[in-house]
Amino acid sequence: MSCIISSDDDETRQFHHKLSQFDPQVLRKTYKYFHDDLLYILDDGRSRSLISQLKSRNILGLEKYPKKYSKKSLAWNLLQDIFPRGREALSALWVSLYVLQKEKYSPNLEALLEELRHRGDTLPEQIQLDDNGHQLPPELKEVQICHKKRLREITQRLIKHHPLRCNKERFPFRYLNLIIVSADHFSKYTGNELINTGDKHGKYFKMKLNDLQQTSANKLFRWSHRSRSVPHMVMVVGVAGVGKTTLMQKFIYSWCKGDLYQRFSFVFFYTFRELNRLDKVSLETMILQHYPYLEKQLGNILRDPKKLLFIFDGLDESNHTMDFKLDSVISDPKQPGSSGQIVVSLVRKSLLNGCSVLITSRPTRLTSIDCKVFQQIAELSGFFAEEIQIYFDDFFPDSDLAVKAFTYVKQNDSLYTFCYLPAYCWIICTVLSRCFKPSSSDQQVSSLPQTVTQLFAIFVTNILNLEKSCSPGFLQSIGWMAEDGVLNHKVIFDNEDLETFHVDNKEKLLSSFLIEWEEPASYSFLHLTLQEFFAALVHYVDYSPEKLKNSIKKAISYHDGRGEIFLRFLCGLTDASTRSILSSYLDKQADQASRDVMTWLKDHILKGQQLMESVDKRKHLLRTFFYLFETQNKSLVRESLLSDRTLDLSGVCMSAMDCTVVAFILDRNIKELDLSSCSLDSEGLERLAPALHNLHKLSLSYNCLSDTSCIHLASGIRNNSSLKILDLFNSDLSGPHLSDLMEALSSPGCRIEELRLAMNKLPDTSCIQLASVIRNNPSMTILDLSNNNLSGPHLSDLMEALSSPGCRIKELRLRSNNLSEKSCIHLASGIKNNPSLKILDLSDNNMSGPYLSDLMEALSSPGCRIEELE
């Protein structure tokens, strides 16, 4: 029985022919190999479509899948049922998936099918190798066991750092999402990496996960869809605090236990901060300095490179300039060179050709290197929406408290922005656990944070209050070290740095804020954002007008965004209520520091307003709004923007968080808001809606808004007597929720005079709702409906409303609406009885024919007042 049916095309038949050449055992093994991938793909809602395909191919017994099944359980049961049915059922499964892929593209399914096509017949051999490893001679096997034991000890010593008295049991680690990206993904990466990734993550939240090509640690060296090969050179990218190092240690630990990639007989792990300490060395020396017990067998180990994996963690921390375009640097394991040259030589295959290399880096470093040499690049993207909630559930032992904390954060856009980061989630959960359930035995700050500045102020103060023996100079010394690191792109500090800034490494509090790394001793803040907070705080703890001035000047001079969050914190600490959280630790002149920062901020805004009109100016303005947002100072907003009645952010791609900030800025002084071509979505509009009540003009053109946006627009417009002009040109508002917008425009309090709905794919049924607006809104005088599809029977509703007593339309544009000659009858009816209509645009339609005379007659009638006709 063949699983091919008459409707299958030639490509599908060829794919089936390829499968028919596989041994039944191969089909079974590949099914098991891809099982988890299939679960993930089918979990996106393809199970029902797959069942229909399988039924059409006469795979029996698949008709009893009740609708009560969840997507996950349906996918699981379906796959479990297919496996025991044998070769024909498995072939039908793959063919059905192939057809579904052609109907609706999925990058994950495409990658899976391509691997099956290219490697299906050799996969069983590879699976066995990854499970059992290579056969090694006894002497090498003995060394391998010793090596695995050593690496396992190192990874088991991974210390999880917590503030004092934090419940160490409740710091959950979860595997994070790895998304496959292209080699040029980071080539134009500019601005602050946490902000950029936060904005990008907001877009990921809105996408179906199956629209992103995802992978995991156990698939990094599987077939790469992008490079169409089994990769040997792999890069894992992620912002600070997202879990790159932890992921690498889990990777190594799993290899040591025999659970992962046993095709590699030996794995060598290095951090770039360790390699920075090395002078010129050979690869052999570099290995033996870390793993001296390999000395006797090192020659034999290096003789077969395909069995070796080198892991280098933290490329962004390397002091070496690495040019991956070089074809050959070092070719002999005994040849000395810098550690950077050794890494490049391994990647470029001039050294140990055939070995595999895995490197991690923050995205900032990748802008300066050629990533095309890596056959697989995966971005460690952090948590998606559901996983953030799971993290909160895991963190709080009380489920009600978990819901309360998550709900609070979810409703506070400022706090939610960075929740894709595990380290940030931990900080915010730690703070909220004490805010919602303070302990009477501890002197703690229990006020709820409203901004990120307040969050970190509470976090730091709670720790300081717990430890009564904080030395007077602790915050100054750690703060100046933090500031030097922020402004010089430095996140790793050694003992020399601690001495330079007088940081006592025996200070008990140090371990609450810094992680200490062994071999060699080095330190980093719990999270980069915490470092940036201390960098700002020190100017209020140890006030120096000259230092403050110089630090701000440096921070704004960097175009890579390194000073952006530092400046936000600096501005956030101008808020008296935020400073009061830390009052017992601040300089007596902290108020003066606040005044200095506010003076700079006003001057910074003024300089931005004087820039030449451009997208860069508008981006500068948006960045400035974030500083103002952190201050939570409405009077400062009014004072800073006193001369501006028009706010133009057109052409600036805006995230939902950007919209929150703009909503804060909008005040009685702002009358016109231009958000054209800002890539706004429904969520962004939802954030803006409450702040639209004082505007006179709002432009949202070229934003590709969907009809769901109408719900939020309606809430901002309904009974809004201020808004006079609404421009929604070039969106996609056609749909059931258009009625919400039309209802709001018809409300008694709405005073909109000019409405532009050109290029919105509106059908003629929209005329019913538009007619209601015309009848009930006596303020409206201009209506632009160009480039829609209003030709049809309901055009008569619009024309009937045009001749109603309440209509005040002076200008009506119906250009390019596919109006036919029959439309002339309806148009004539509306024109005859409308004394207010002065301008009518009917260009680019097709109204020729006998009924055109009706329109011409109406235009000549005594009641017609049209002065301009196109």
Secondary structure, DSSP 8 states (H G I E B T S, - for coil): --S--TT--HHHHHHHHHHHTS-HHHHHHHHHHHHHHHHHHHTTTTHHHHHHHHHHTT--S-----TTS-HHHHHHHHHHHHGGG-HHHHHHHHHHHHHHHHHS--HHHHHHHHHHHHHTTTHHHHHHHHHH-----HHHHHHHHHHHHHHHHHHHT------TT--TT-------EEEEE-TTTTTT--S-HHHHHHHHHHHHHHS-GGGS-EE-GGGTTS-BTTTTB--SEEEEE--TTSSHHHHHHHHHHHHHHTSS-TT-SEEEEEEHHHHTT--SB-HHHHHHHH-GGGGGGHHHHHT-GGGEEEEEE-GGG--S---TT-S-S---TT--B-HHHHHHHHHTTSSSTT-EEEEEE-HHHHTTS-GGG-SEEEEEEE--HHHHHHHHHHH-SSHHHHHHHHHHHHH-HHHHTTTTSHHHHHHHHHHHHHHHS--TTS-------SSHHHHHHHHHHHHHHH-TT--TTHHHHHHHHHHHHHHTT---B-HHHHHHTT--TT-TTHHHHEEEETTTTEEEESSHHHHHHHHHHHHHHS--HHHHHHHHHHHHH-SSSTTHHHHHHHHHTTSHHHHHHTGGGS-TTHHHHHHHHHHHHHHHHHHHHTS-SSHHHHHHHHHHHHHHHHHT-HHHHHHHTTT-SEEE-TT----HHHHHHHHHH--TT--EEE-TTS---HHHHHHHGGGGGG-SEEE-TTS--BTTHHHHHHHHHTT-SS--EEE--S-B--STTHHHHHHHHTSTT----EEE--SS--BTTHHHHHHHHHHH-TT--EEE--SSB--STTHHHHHHHHTSTT----EEE--SS---TTHHHHHHHHHHT-SS--EEE--S----STTHHHHHHHHTSTT----EE-
